[in-house]
Amino acid sequence: MGSLALRALLIGAALAASPASAQFYKDKTLTLLINYGVGGNADTEARVYQRFLTKYIPGNPNIVIQNAPGAGGANGINILGLGLGYKPDGYTMGYFTISATDSIVDNPAMKVKLSDFIYVAGARGWNVAYSRKDIPPGLSGPEDFAKAQRLFIGGYSKTSSHDTRLRLSAEIMGIPYTVVTGFPATAAINKAMAQGEVNYSGSSLPGYQTQVIPQIIQTGVGMALFQFPVIGPDGKPVGNPNLEKAGLPIFDDFYKKAFGKPPTGPKNTALLALNDFGGKMQRGLMFPPSTPAEAVKIMREAVMKVAADPEFQTEFQKVTSERADLVGADELDPLFKRIRDLDPAVKNALKEAIGE
């Protein structure tokens, strides 16, 4: 047998002996598409996944980050869902900040439905509200926030969960507000707050730990107010125990202390539903519709292996001050069902909150 024939035979035998999944991503590049700007919370988190994910994907592909900010995260989602520059071939996966508002009110900026994507995993998260201390008449403590005369809310887009939860919280407390929206990332909001252009905003926990605390809290510009709860096993609002130990009550307890009674009504129900969805799937790792099943299977297994990697969790916590808390795709369907089955009065409260 000639050397060329022998070489071909050996290569063929090696390929045959290799798992088919190892060939799908071999010598390929996987793009992680982020729907917010460089340096934002989602971008910072995705870059940790970028460094660890390749070793758990058979074939060890090169992984690159592509940012597509705009329209409160809708731009990146539309780009992937509509195949604008990307094909549903398994080589582009979104790492997206998810807005429950978009799903509930059918945001016209969203050209695709979030429920149409193929989900790899979801990432839980918590959100904290914070403000400047000099909001008239001045805050000597967080409880004085309920007496604020006017809020200027720093936001991303009017239909983002971020903006909606802040508007709803202000409306439930009866505080007049103006939304200053369109900021690309947490750092930009914090800069505006430090300059007195906005005086109330919120952040997911990684951004709160790594940016809000050093830029706003420790500098004396502002203070943390409360955390937004999710729905617990008993159907009641619950918060992050570590935040509660640090003195950050859930919004419901904050309100009760300030007004002497718990918050009620469609707006409060809408706020809790919004936070429950966002808290349990703050980020979504997803493929566009029609992605090959092989790619989906490979990535679902790889992502959960990354989450179980102690080195990954150590680095993720070092970068974000929080551990990555992932849920498998099978746990996400109930969340979408809860959103679809919301009481019409609650949906209307959300629509009113965003001016729809």
C-alpha positions in Angstrom: 0.0 0.0 0.0 1.4 3.4 -1.0 2.2 6.0 1.6 -0.7 8.3 0.5 -3.2 5.5 0.6 -1.9 4.4 4.0 -2.2 8.0 5.3 -5.8 8.3 4.0 -6.7 5.0 5.6 -5.2 6.1 9.0 -7.1 9.5 8.9 -10.3 7.7 8.0 -9.9 5.3 10.8 -9.2 8.1 13.2 -12.3 10.0 12.1 -14.4 6.8 12.4 -13.0 6.2 16.0 -13.8 9.8 17.0 -17.3 10.7 18.4 -19.4 12.4 15.8 -19.9 15.3 18.2 -16.2 16.0 18.3 -16.3 16.7 14.6 -19.2 19.2 14.8 -17.0 22.0 16.3 -13.6 20.8 15.4 -11.6 23.6 13.7 -14.7 25.8 14.0 -15.3 29.2 15.7 -18.2 29.7 18.1 -19.5 33.2 18.5 -21.1 34.3 21.7 -23.4 37.2 20.8 -24.0 39.7 23.7 -27.0 42.1 23.6 -25.3 44.8 25.7 -22.1 46.7 25.4 -18.5 46.0 26.3 -17.9 46.2 30.0 -21.5 45.7 31.0 -22.7 42.9 33.3 -23.6 40.4 30.6 -20.4 41.1 28.7 -18.2 40.6 31.8 -19.9 37.3 32.6 -19.8 36.0 29.1 -16.0 36.5 28.9 -15.6 34.1 31.8 -17.7 31.5 30.0 -15.5 32.2 26.9 -12.4 31.1 28.8 -13.8 27.9 30.1 -16.4 26.7 27.7 -14.1 25.5 24.9 -12.5 22.7 26.9 -15.9 21.1 27.5 -17.1 21.3 23.9 -15.9 18.2 21.9 -13.6 19.5 19.1 -12.4 22.4 21.2 -13.6 25.3 19.0 -12.2 28.8 19.1 -14.7 31.1 21.0 -15.1 34.8 20.2 -17.3 37.5 21.7 -19.4 39.8 19.6 -21.4 42.7 21.2 -24.6 43.9 19.6 -26.0 46.5 22.0 -29.0 48.7 21.4 -32.8 49.1 22.0 -32.5 47.8 25.6 -31.1 44.4 24.4 -33.6 43.9 21.6 -31.1 44.6 18.9 -28.9 41.6 19.6 -31.9 39.3 20.1 -33.3 40.5 16.7 -30.0 40.0 15.0 -29.7 36.4 16.1 -33.4 35.5 15.8 -33.7 36.9 12.3 -30.4 35.6 11.1 -29.0 39.0 10.3 -25.4 38.1 9.5 -25.6 34.8 11.3 -27.0 31.4 10.3 -28.8 28.9 12.6 -25.9 26.5 12.1 -24.9 26.0 15.7 -21.9 28.4 15.5 -23.5 31.4 17.0 -25.1 31.4 20.5 -26.6 34.3 22.4 -25.7 35.2 25.9 -28.5 37.6 26.4 -30.0 39.7 29.2 -33.7 38.8 29.1 -36.5 41.2 29.5 -39.8 39.6 30.8 -41.5 42.8 29.8 -40.9 42.1 26.1 -42.6 38.8 26.4 -45.6 40.1 28.3 -46.5 43.2 26.3 -45.3 42.0 22.9 -42.8 44.8 22.6 -42.9 46.0 18.9 -39.1 46.5 19.0 -38.8 42.7 19.3 -39.1 41.2 15.9 -38.9 37.7 17.3 -40.5 36.0 20.3 -38.2 34.9 23.1 -40.2 31.7 23.4 -39.2 30.8 19.8 -35.5 30.4 20.7 -33.9 27.1 21.6 -32.6 27.5 25.1 -29.3 26.0 26.3 -29.6 27.2 29.9 -30.7 30.1 32.0 -28.8 32.1 34.6 -30.5 33.2 37.8 -29.8 36.6 39.2 -30.9 39.2 41.7 -31.4 43.0 41.3 -30.7 45.8 43.7 -32.2 49.3 43.7 -30.0 52.3 44.7 -30.1 56.1 44.7 -28.3 59.3 45.3 -28.4 60.5 48.9 -29.3 64.1 48.0 -32.7 63.3 46.5 -34.9 66.1 48.0 -35.6 66.3 50.8 -32.4 64.3 51.4 -31.9 60.7 52.6 -30.4 60.1 56.1 -31.3 56.4 55.6 -32.9 54.2 53.0 -36.3 54.5 54.6 -36.4 58.2 53.6 -36.5 57.3 49.9 -40.2 56.8 50.2 -40.5 60.6 50.9 -38.6 61.5 47.7 -40.2 64.4 45.8 -38.9 63.6 42.3 -37.0 60.7 40.7 -34.8 60.7 37.6 -34.4 57.1 36.8 -31.4 55.9 34.9 -32.4 53.2 32.4 -31.6 51.2 29.2 -34.8 51.2 27.3 -38.5 51.8 28.2 -39.5 48.1 27.7 -36.4 46.5 29.4 -37.1 44.7 32.7 -34.6 47.0 34.3 -36.5 50.2 33.4 -39.9 48.6 34.1 -39.2 47.4 37.6 -37.9 50.8 38.5 -40.9 52.6 37.1 -43.3 50.2 38.8 -41.6 50.6 42.1 -41.9 54.4 41.9 -45.5 54.2 40.9 -46.4 51.7 43.7 -44.8 54.2 46.2 -46.5 57.2 44.6 -43.2 59.0 43.8 -43.2 61.3 40.7 -40.5 60.3 38.2 -38.9 60.9 34.9 -37.0 58.2 33.1 -33.7 59.0 31.5 -33.1 56.0 29.3 -30.8 54.8 26.6 -27.7 54.1 28.6 -25.5 51.3 27.2 -24.3 49.8 30.5 -24.1 50.0 34.3 -21.0 52.1 34.2 -22.6 54.8 32.1 -25.6 55.0 34.5 -23.3 55.3 37.4 -21.3 58.1 35.7 -24.6 59.9 35.2 -25.6 59.4 38.8 -22.2 60.6 40.1 -22.7 63.8 38.0 -26.3 64.3 39.3 -28.0 63.6 36.0 -30.0 60.7 37.4 -30.8 59.8 41.0 -32.4 56.3 41.0 -31.4 53.1 39.3 -30.8 49.4 39.8 -28.4 46.7 38.9 -28.0 43.0 38.8 -25.9 41.6 41.6 -22.6 41.2 39.7 -22.8 44.8 38.6 -23.9 46.0 42.0 -20.9 44.2 43.7 -18.3 45.2 41.2 -19.4 48.6 40.0 -22.2 50.2 42.1 -20.5 49.6 45.5 -17.2 51.1 44.5 -18.5 53.9 42.2 -21.6 55.0 44.1 -21.8 53.5 47.6 -18.2 53.7 48.8 -17.8 57.2 47.3 -20.6 58.5 49.4 -22.7 59.5 46.4 -25.6 57.2 47.1 -26.9 54.2 49.0 -28.5 50.8 48.4 -32.2 50.7 49.1 -33.7 47.3 48.6 -33.6 44.1 46.6 -36.4 42.9 44.2 -37.8 39.5 45.3 -38.8 36.4 43.4 -41.7 34.1 44.1 -40.9 31.4 46.6 -42.1 27.8 46.8 -45.1 29.0 49.0 -46.1 31.6 46.4 -44.8 34.5 48.6 -42.0 37.0 47.7 -38.6 35.9 48.9 -35.2 37.5 48.6 -31.5 36.6 48.5 -30.6 35.6 52.1 -27.1 37.0 51.8 -28.4 40.4 50.8 -30.9 40.4 53.6 -28.1 39.6 56.1 -26.2 42.6 54.6 -29.2 44.8 55.5 -31.0 44.9 52.1 -34.7 44.1 52.6 -37.0 42.9 49.8 -39.1 45.6 48.2 -42.3 44.4 50.0 -40.7 44.7 53.4 -39.2 48.1 52.5 -42.6 49.3 51.5 -44.3 47.9 54.6 -41.8 49.7 56.8 -42.3 52.9 55.0 -46.1 52.9 54.6 -47.2 50.6 57.4 -48.9 48.0 55.2 -47.8 45.6 52.4 -48.0 46.6 48.8 -51.0 45.4 46.9 -52.8 45.7 43.5 -52.1 44.8 39.9 -48.9 46.9 39.7 -47.3 45.1 42.6 -48.4 41.7 41.2 -46.9 42.8 37.9 -43.6 43.8 39.6 -43.3 40.5 41.4 -44.1 38.5 38.2 -41.5 40.5 36.3 -38.9 40.0 39.0 -39.7 36.3 39.3 -39.0 35.7 35.6 -36.0 38.0 35.5 -34.6 36.6 38.7 -34.9 33.0 37.6 -33.7 33.7 34.1 -31.8 37.0 34.1 -29.6 35.7 31.3 -30.4 33.2 28.6 -28.0 31.1 26.7 -29.8 30.4 23.5 -29.6 29.4 19.9 -31.9 30.7 17.1 -34.7 28.6 15.8 -33.8 25.8 13.4 -30.3 25.2 15.0 -29.2 21.6 14.5 -30.2 19.4 17.3 -26.6 18.1 17.5 -25.3 21.5 18.4 -28.0 22.0 21.0 -27.3 18.7 22.7 -23.5 19.4 22.7 -23.9 22.9 24.1 -26.4 22.0 26.8 -24.0 19.3 28.2 -21.0 21.6 27.9 -22.6 24.6 29.7 -23.7 22.5 32.6 -20.2 21.0 32.9 -18.7 24.5 32.9 -21.1 25.4 35.8 -19.9 22.4 37.8 -16.2 23.3 37.2 -14.8 24.7 40.5 -12.1 26.7 38.7 -14.8 28.4 36.6 -16.9 29.2 39.6 -13.8 30.6 41.4 -13.0 32.9 38.5 -16.6 33.9 37.9 -16.9 34.8 41.6 -13.6 36.7 41.4 -14.9 38.8 38.5 -18.5 39.3 39.5 -18.4 38.7 43.2 -21.1 36.0 42.7 -21.3 32.4 41.8 -22.9 31.4 38.5 -26.3 29.9 39.1 -27.5 28.0 36.0 -30.7 26.2 35.4 -31.2 23.6 32.6 -33.5 24.2 29.7 -36.2 21.8 31.1 -36.7 24.2 34.0 -37.4 27.2 31.8 -40.7 26.2 30.2 -42.7 26.7 33.4 -41.4 30.3 33.5 -42.7 31.1 30.0 -46.0 29.4 30.9 -46.4 31.6 33.9 -45.8 34.7 31.8 -48.3 33.5 29.2 -51.0 32.9 31.8 -50.7 36.2 33.6 -54.0 37.9 34.6 -55.0 40.5 31.9 -55.1 43.2 34.6 -51.5 42.5 35.5 -50.5 42.7 31.8 -52.3 46.0 31.5 -50.5 47.3 34.5 -47.2 46.6 32.8 -48.4 48.1 29.5 -49.4 51.3 31.4 -46.0 51.4 33.1 -44.2 51.5 29.8 -46.7 53.9 28.2 -48.2 51.3 25.7 
